[in-house]
Amino acid sequence: MTTMTQVSVSEQARLGHREVTGGVDTHKDTHTAAAVDARGQVLGHREFPATQAGYAALLAWLRGFGQLLVVGVEGTGVYGAGLTQYLQAGGVELVEVDRPDRTARRRHGKSDPVDALAAARAAQSGRATGIPKTRGGRVDALRALRVARRSAVAARADAQRRIKSLLVAAPDPLRAQLRELGVRELVAHCATRRPDRAAAADPTTATVLALRSLARRHQQLSTEITELDALITPLVTALNPTLLTLAGVGPDVAGQLLVTAGDNPHRLRSDAAFAMLCGAAPLPASSGRTTRHRLNRGGDRHANAALHRIVLCRLHWDPRTRAYAQQRTTEGLSKPEIIRCLKRYVAREVYTALLNPALLTPHPLTPAPSSVPASSCAAPEESTCSARSAARTNDVDTDQRRKTITAGGRTTPDNPTRNTT
């Protein structure tokens, strides 16, 4: 018995000095965890239920191997959101891990223990360095409201498109009566029609019934959007009033940028990191004597669209931004390229506003807050042309006909390390 006690104490002392790194592959109902030591040796893997009891058991299991240094979690904003919040509350250092690339999966195969082990090795090697967003704050509340609002805006735009498509093939008398009406007048007119339901077999009556149903749906969604805006606007103002003072930034754009940054924007190490998160940081594509940067199609595309709307607003209202665009045009840049340069500048300004509660001095390319009406470009997706605006944004982001940007001989603001006004 004495020998067994001495061995047990020795084992506990050895485990107390062992440095352990964990990795978790998250799923809807279960999480698979893996542990490795400082030499990269696999200590074990185990599956836990995605519940509060399962989170506690997972943390206790990892700490049972020794001193837990860091845990890499895959999907911290989706299936791993609950586990991330629990581990953050427990004081565990976390890093966000991307899923393994296809090359690694072809080499090592695909299974939950393999993915958990890959997450642990990514956290241990320093390949994964992203700090997860904190959960449970006011930004989480804003995100939930914006999910509902974005869904309502998309559904309303879809109802409007279907009204227009029905009119294209409607009977001639009905089409002649409604084709000249604007969107608001058309929706109001169709919503108040009272056709005979007993005559639904008639094409004209059936078309009027369908138009009335779509128009009433459009009105109901508009009311829902207005109610959500009444909740979102004061929440955004309370979270970061400085952001709303920037030109071209309204509650909708500011809300998206706040959701992208999270409750802990200081996790973003620099404005370049924020620009990369928003997909506004150009990627180097140089080879030999050619020095250039290509379009970044990654990042949060909703945040990228928000930056795009800010730039479009400033190009319309701000003389300094328009003068900059004219100067870059004479240098040979196309309009999509100029917009990408401006988006990089705006990303820097927004990043400063996210970190500093004090009022900001406008950037040299940034208009004074009073130069743009607050409602001019605050929430363009509230308009009836929201679908077309979103399509134009995507067209600019995926434009394949842009010219090659050559840095030799001139300074390019597309390069985040070389910026001039």
PEZI-V275419 format. One line per field, one symbol per residue. burial: 1 if it has 24 or more other ideal C-beta (glycine too) atoms within 12 Angstrom, else 0. A space follows every 50 residues. Layout:
burial = ???
This chain:
burial = 00000000000000000111111111100111111110000111111101 00011001101110110111111111100111111111000111111011 00000000000111111111111100010111111001111110110011 01101110110111011001000100010000100110111010000000 00010011111111101110110010011011101100111111111111 11111111111110101100101111111111000000000111110011 11111111111111101101110110010000101111111111111111 11111000010110111010010101111111110110110010011000 010010000001111100000
